[in-house]
Amino acid sequence: MQEKQTTAAAAGPREMSGPAGQRGFWCRTPVIIGFTFISCFLWGSAFPSIKIGYELFAVGSADTASQILFAGIRFTIAGLMVILIGSVQEKKVITPHRATWGSVLFLSLLQTIGQYFFFYIGLAHASGVSSAILVGANTFFCILVAAFVFHTEKMTVAKTVGCLIGFLGILLIQLPGKTFDFHVSLAGEGAVLASTLMSAFSSSYVKRAAKKESAMTLSGWQFLMGGLVLAAGGFAAGGKLANAGWKGGVLLLYMSFISAAAYTLWSILLKYNPVSRIAVFGFINPIIGVILSAVLLGESGQAFSLTGMAALVLVCIGIIVVYRVKEPGVGRKK
């Protein structure tokens, strides 16, 4: 779903002065808004970047094996980036504590392996509109999982209303001028839904895992292990990438940077804030993706239309409604 940014991503829990200082900084409203926007902007840039990457590396739209191989290489590099930066800061190689290896493996299964395995299979068999809508529902799922599975916060009327308003914005930006196919297939929409659920569970699980391990260590090692598994699976299934030269190398490094920085930032914010307060900013992702696609791919009709602007307004309203919900024991720093 997703890094100046390198420095911010590197500012994990170990770099703060102490528990009170950590929470005080990462709970400040300007910090939350600023870093979530950076993360969402980076993740949004992944949409056009993936399309450009498929062209450069000659990956067909139906070539799932090559797509998974491409994703695996990207996340492997992302993991190495995070581990390298963290190791330089700590002046030693950062590795999970013996007791947290299980958490890292489980997080990798949810966030990288499971999410992107189902995502690429689903995209090959589902319509673009239905996929975008299901992915846009991720914010709903994140809040529901946090409330009813992990019991880390309560579901309120305000959260429900805010999510509905934000999701309406996602519908508005996706549907104009497109034909929506209501046919649902297990390999298509079913797989995309499974990917979205994996992402929702990982958002809540990383909050729990980050209590015992730094967000940077969790991010780096779960990306590295997940990326290696995806790359090996894609290669074994016959995936291959064309020689894209220096342009392909630069793009691959940037896409790895997107994942490394955005996810690390997101994980740190989740550690110190309620899931709903951070997850609701995920509604921005599709909007930014559409706008950047308009700029980079020439798809300007949808982004800068009246419906596009209205969608952005609805998403912002939804974020404000959910963000203003007061959580017990969580101060909102100005």
Phi, psi and omega per residue, in radians:
M1 nan nan nan
Q2 nan nan nan
E3 nan nan nan
K4 nan -1.369 3.071
Q5 -1.015 -0.724 3.126
T6 -1.100 -0.736 3.130
T7 -1.136 -0.731 3.133
A8 -1.134 -0.708 -3.131
A9 -1.129 -0.552 -3.092
A10 -1.329 -0.256 -3.067
A11 -1.366 1.182 -3.110
G12 -1.382 -3.111 -3.087
P13 -0.981 -0.538 -3.072
R14 -1.240 -0.308 -3.049
E15 -1.525 -0.167 -3.112
M16 -1.495 2.906 -3.028
S17 -1.328 -0.330 -3.134
G18 2.926 3.053 -3.103
P19 -0.927 -0.805 -3.118
A20 -1.157 -0.725 3.133
G21 -1.143 -0.678 3.117
Q22 -1.063 -0.934 -3.098
R23 -1.119 -0.709 -3.130
G24 -1.043 -0.706 -3.121
F25 -1.287 -0.912 -3.010
W26 -1.324 -0.127 3.076
C27 -1.727 -0.044 3.128
R28 -1.200 2.389 -3.103
T29 -0.995 -0.841 3.125
P30 -1.050 -0.634 3.126
V31 -1.162 -0.801 3.141
I32 -1.073 -0.862 -3.115
I33 -1.107 -0.786 -3.099
G34 -1.113 -0.865 -3.073
F35 -1.299 -0.581 3.068
T36 -1.179 -0.637 3.108
F37 -1.149 -0.742 3.094
I38 -1.029 -0.807 3.136
S39 -1.062 -0.823 -3.109
C40 -1.161 -0.629 3.092
F41 -1.111 -0.772 3.132
L42 -1.130 -0.821 3.106
W43 -1.082 -0.685 3.110
G44 -1.087 -0.608 3.124
S45 -1.235 -0.248 3.134
A46 -1.195 -0.548 -3.115
F47 -1.025 -1.002 3.097
P48 -1.182 -0.538 -3.134
S49 -1.117 -0.703 3.116
I50 -1.107 -0.741 3.121
K51 -1.080 -0.772 3.111
I52 -1.121 -0.706 3.141
G53 -1.099 -0.704 3.110
Y54 -1.069 -0.642 3.106
E55 -1.209 -0.791 -3.098
L56 -1.140 -0.700 -3.088
F57 -1.670 0.143 3.085
A58 0.963 0.873 3.117
V59 -1.757 2.066 -3.112
G60 -1.258 2.723 -3.109
S61 -1.137 -0.429 -3.132
A62 -1.798 0.055 -3.098
D63 -1.542 1.373 -3.060
T64 -1.077 -0.678 -3.112
A65 -1.069 -0.784 3.140
S66 -1.199 -0.603 3.103
Q67 -1.129 -0.744 3.127
I68 -1.184 -0.666 3.070
L69 -1.067 -0.783 3.124
F70 -1.045 -0.810 3.119
A71 -1.110 -0.715 -3.131
G72 -1.081 -0.763 3.116
I73 -1.114 -0.737 3.124
R74 -1.014 -0.841 -3.064
F75 -1.315 -0.484 3.053
T76 -1.120 -0.798 3.106
I77 -1.121 -0.690 3.124
A78 -1.042 -0.762 3.118
G79 -1.085 -0.753 3.125
L80 -1.117 -0.640 3.098
M81 -1.049 -0.883 -3.099
V82 -1.114 -0.774 -3.138
I83 -1.108 -0.697 3.138
L84 -1.116 -0.844 -3.130
I85 -1.094 -0.781 3.132
G86 -1.107 -0.665 -3.128
S87 -1.193 -0.654 3.088
V88 -1.123 -0.740 3.134
Q89 -1.147 -0.738 -3.097
E90 -1.460 -0.179 -3.092
K91 1.058 0.515 3.037
K92 -2.867 2.808 3.135
V93 -1.221 2.138 3.138
I94 -1.396 2.236 3.088
T95 -2.395 2.627 3.117
P96 -1.106 2.604 3.018
H97 -1.112 2.724 -3.096
R98 -0.964 -0.657 -3.088
A99 -1.336 -0.215 -3.075
T100 -1.883 0.031 3.118
W101 -1.037 -0.660 3.122
G102 -1.085 -0.696 3.114
S103 -1.131 -0.704 3.128
V104 -1.115 -0.773 3.136
L105 -1.112 -0.754 -3.138
F106 -1.160 -0.699 3.109
L107 -1.123 -0.686 3.107
S108 -1.115 -0.680 3.118
L109 -1.102 -0.690 -3.136
L110 -1.341 -0.981 -2.931
Q111 -1.317 -0.792 -3.029
T112 -1.795 -0.983 -3.063
I113 -1.179 -1.029 -3.073
G114 -1.122 -0.870 -3.068
Q115 -1.022 -0.867 -3.037
Y116 -1.433 -0.447 3.034
F117 -1.082 -0.903 3.136
F118 -1.197 -0.595 -3.096
F119 -1.086 -0.838 -3.090
Y120 -1.249 -0.612 3.058
I121 -1.140 -0.767 -3.135
G122 -1.084 -0.750 -3.126
L123 -1.086 -0.506 -3.124
A124 -1.311 -0.281 -3.055
H125 -2.182 -0.020 -3.110
A126 -2.087 2.735 3.098
S127 -1.235 2.680 -3.114
G128 -1.095 -0.663 -3.105
V129 -1.185 -0.839 -3.130
S130 -1.112 -0.626 3.110
S131 -1.135 -0.770 -3.117
A132 -1.101 -0.687 -3.135
I133 -1.184 -0.736 3.124
L134 -1.142 -0.712 3.102
V135 -1.154 -0.650 3.111
G136 -1.122 -0.399 3.127
A137 -1.362 0.001 -3.093
N138 -0.995 -0.649 -3.137
T139 -1.066 -0.752 3.055
F140 -0.948 -0.907 -3.071
F141 -1.096 -0.674 3.130
C142 -1.038 -0.805 -3.111
I143 -1.215 -0.701 3.122
L144 -1.125 -0.750 3.138
V145 -1.130 -0.738 3.128
A146 -1.090 -0.647 -3.074
A147 -1.414 -0.749 -2.973
F148 -1.862 -0.264 3.118
V149 -1.838 -0.922 -3.112
F150 -1.617 -0.231 3.085
H151 0.945 0.699 -3.140
T152 -1.605 -0.201 3.092
E153 -2.803 3.018 -3.090
K154 -1.814 2.556 3.045
M155 -1.490 2.236 -3.114
T156 -2.131 2.923 3.101
V157 -1.094 -0.721 -3.125
A158 -1.083 -0.726 3.115
K159 -1.113 -0.729 3.134
T160 -1.110 -0.803 3.137
V161 -1.113 -0.766 3.134
G162 -1.073 -0.734 3.115
C163 -1.140 -0.705 3.124
L164 -1.105 -0.720 3.120
I165 -1.138 -0.786 3.118
G166 -1.113 -0.721 -3.139
F167 -1.167 -0.555 3.065
L168 -1.085 -0.620 3.068
G169 -1.117 -0.687 3.096
I170 -1.097 -0.745 3.102
L171 -1.074 -0.733 -3.064
L172 -1.145 -0.663 -3.107
I173 -1.337 -0.349 -3.057
Q174 -1.680 -0.592 -2.925
L175 -1.487 -0.579 -3.044
P176 -0.964 2.250 3.076
G177 1.304 0.167 -3.110
K178 -2.123 2.671 3.095
T179 -1.728 2.132 -3.121
F180 -1.637 2.158 3.136
D181 -1.636 2.006 -3.086
F182 -1.450 0.047 3.071
H183 -1.208 2.262 -3.115
V184 -2.011 2.247 3.122
S185 -2.091 2.638 -3.122
L186 -1.152 -0.704 -3.123
A187 -1.345 -0.335 -3.116
G188 -1.722 -1.619 -3.130
E189 -1.064 -0.563 3.108
G190 -1.089 -0.741 3.136
A191 -1.210 -0.683 3.103
V192 -1.109 -0.706 3.100
L193 -1.108 -0.727 3.106
A194 -1.076 -0.698 3.105
S195 -1.091 -0.752 -3.138
T196 -1.128 -0.705 3.118
L197 -1.156 -0.688 3.085
M198 -1.011 -0.780 3.140
S199 -1.105 -0.716 -3.137
A200 -1.123 -0.764 3.127
F201 -1.145 -0.650 -3.127
S202 -1.166 -0.593 3.132
S203 -1.088 -0.717 3.119
S204 -1.349 -0.629 -3.099
Y205 -1.203 -0.620 -3.128
V206 -1.142 -0.524 3.083
K207 -1.100 -0.708 3.119
R208 -1.256 -0.777 -3.089
A209 -1.159 -0.566 -3.092
A210 -1.237 -0.142 3.065
K211 -1.260 -0.408 -3.082
K212 -1.989 -0.151 -3.089
E213 -2.563 2.614 -3.139
S214 -1.182 2.571 -3.131
A215 -1.072 -0.598 -3.132
M216 -1.166 -0.768 3.117
T217 -1.122 -0.772 3.095
L218 -1.022 -0.841 -3.091
S219 -1.100 -0.886 -3.066
G220 -1.040 -0.861 -3.055
W221 -1.327 -0.568 3.108
Q222 -1.234 -0.611 3.065
F223 -1.147 -0.801 -3.095
L224 -1.066 -0.870 -3.116
M225 -1.170 -0.767 3.128
G226 -1.135 -0.709 3.129
G227 -1.107 -0.726 3.123
L228 -1.106 -0.709 3.125
V229 -1.131 -0.801 3.131
L230 -1.109 -0.777 -3.125
A231 -1.093 -0.753 3.129
A232 -1.132 -0.734 3.130
G233 -1.144 -0.761 3.116
G234 -1.113 -0.723 3.132
F235 -1.163 -0.745 3.139
A236 -1.110 -0.527 -3.136
A237 -1.467 0.059 3.094
G238 1.736 0.197 -3.141
G239 -1.221 2.590 3.109
K240 -2.696 2.664 3.141
L241 -2.141 2.399 3.106
A242 -1.308 2.794 3.089
N243 -1.281 1.934 -3.085
A244 -1.732 0.075 3.092
G245 1.174 -2.781 -3.074
W246 -1.181 -0.538 3.119
K247 -1.096 -0.751 3.111
G248 -1.125 -0.670 3.135
G249 -1.134 -0.764 3.124
V250 -1.122 -0.754 -3.138
L251 -1.109 -0.733 -3.133
L252 -1.118 -0.685 3.097
L253 -1.137 -0.715 3.133
Y254 -1.143 -0.750 3.141
M255 -1.132 -0.605 3.075
S256 -1.173 -0.690 3.104
F257 -1.103 -0.661 3.088
I258 -0.969 -0.917 -3.102
S259 -1.129 -0.791 -3.068
A260 -1.078 -0.893 -3.041
A261 -1.334 -0.828 -3.062
A262 -1.107 -0.813 -3.092
Y263 -1.208 -0.640 3.111
T264 -1.126 -0.779 3.083
L265 -1.037 -0.814 -3.111
W266 -1.067 -0.720 -3.128
S267 -1.119 -0.720 3.125
I268 -1.120 -0.751 3.126
L269 -1.115 -0.684 3.111
L270 -1.148 -0.556 -3.122
K271 -1.072 -0.658 -3.002
Y272 -1.890 0.013 -3.103
N273 -2.355 2.753 3.034
P274 -1.019 2.523 -3.115
V275 -0.987 -0.735 -3.083
S276 -1.077 -0.663 -3.094
R277 -1.160 -0.519 3.122
I278 -1.625 -0.765 -3.057
A279 -1.062 -0.574 -3.080
V280 -1.076 -0.449 3.104
F281 -1.201 -0.233 3.089
G282 -1.096 -0.337 3.076
F283 -1.089 -0.359 -3.129
I284 -1.268 -0.488 -3.034
N285 -0.905 -0.949 -3.124
P286 -1.099 -0.594 3.132
I287 -1.124 -0.844 3.118
I288 -1.114 -0.674 3.118
G289 -1.044 -0.735 3.129
V290 -1.171 -0.761 -3.123
I291 -1.120 -0.797 3.137
L292 -1.178 -0.589 3.062
S293 -1.116 -0.629 3.110
A294 -1.119 -0.719 -3.098
V295 -1.304 -0.794 -3.025
L296 -1.527 -0.508 -3.063
L297 -1.984 0.027 3.101
G298 1.316 0.348 -3.127
E299 -1.682 1.146 -2.975
S300 -1.471 -0.379 -3.051
G301 -1.002 -0.768 -3.075
Q302 -1.334 -0.698 -3.010
A303 -1.216 -0.754 -3.009
F304 -1.818 0.378 3.070
S305 -1.440 2.999 3.100
L306 -1.069 -0.712 3.125
T307 -1.164 -0.593 3.107
G308 -1.118 -0.757 3.114
M309 -1.186 -0.684 3.122
A310 -1.122 -0.665 3.113
A311 -1.078 -0.731 3.126
L312 -1.095 -0.707 3.117
V313 -1.108 -0.776 3.140
L314 -1.099 -0.725 3.121
V315 -1.081 -0.757 3.134
C316 -1.105 -0.724 3.109
I317 -1.092 -0.778 3.118
G318 -1.036 -0.717 3.118
I319 -1.111 -0.776 -3.132
I320 -1.081 -0.754 -3.119
V321 -1.074 -0.823 -3.124
V322 -1.236 -0.700 -3.068
Y323 -1.144 -0.511 -3.100
R324 -1.388 -0.103 3.078
V325 -1.193 2.215 -3.121
K326 -1.497 2.213 3.094
E327 -1.738 2.411 3.129
P328 -1.002 2.262 3.045
G329 1.406 0.082 -3.131
V330 -2.027 1.972 3.119
G331 -1.487 2.537 3.118
R332 -1.788 1.834 -3.088
K333 -1.414 2.443 3.115
K334 -1.688 nan nan
